[in-house]
């Protein structure tokens, strides 16, 4: 039995309702068919590489995540699914199948209450295809386990990885302990207490000591501290500007580019921040370079408006509040900071 971590943030408005119905998903709908699965399992990576080269004319760096999902993850294995400030644990009931082979639950709706339908062997919202190509049937072991209370340092660190999935069998004991502790209401207290007592102090210090420009440099420092190979703060005024981005962080080792909008706000950050980063993200020229790309908004405010939350869910944008950013800073430590 192996243990895996698998993220479902891609197409989240559909992937989360699917998981609520015991269906773990991954993208790559261009390859969603039985022949692709069977031959990949039989011929391994050479066949998968050949299909990518033929269909896309290049082989993305993160293609092994698809291989792991359809060829390695097996019945009886355990899967951790990281969520917002928590995580779920599931047992795999069946190996992956194309999305065309699942029985879609009746009256399935997105997180925005749009109907999810099945046609042409794929999932759709209205006339838009949902880029989820493969499904694994799972059963719940534990849901919504608070990270701060039940994940030890090793598991917490692993859940910060950016790639879609990974074999984390080496953390078997940490995972089993987290599940047992959660079911028996025995949290790991020290880390939770330290974070609880210090994050507001960190956030208050940021608000009183910094300004909008220095907040951007703080986020830049955080990205560098967590492994970014390069971090840029683009010029604010340039011709033909569409949308806005404050920080662009490239993580070369995992082929990831983060586009971050920073907001130095007090109580609430509204929908404008999401519109800015969304407009920028949707108008950049993306080449087939093997990089994954995602967008964040980091604010010093306590919360986001309802409209901002809805827009972010629609656009697949990660929202980070002031307290959450303070926790992120506490997790990486402050050595080397000079802001």
PyMOL commands that set and color helices and strands:
alter all, ss='L'
color gray80, all
select helices_A, chain A and resi 12-20+29-31+34-43+45-56+63-72+99-101+147-150+153-158+169-183+189-209+212-225+252-254+271-283+306-315+322-332
alter helices_A, ss='H'
color red, helices_A
select strands_A, chain A and resi 3-6+23-26+78-83+86-92+97-98+116-119+122-125+128-130+134-146+165-167+230-232+247-251+256-263+268-269+292-299+303-304+317-320
alter strands_A, ss='S'
color yellow, strands_A
deselect
rebuild
show_as cartoon
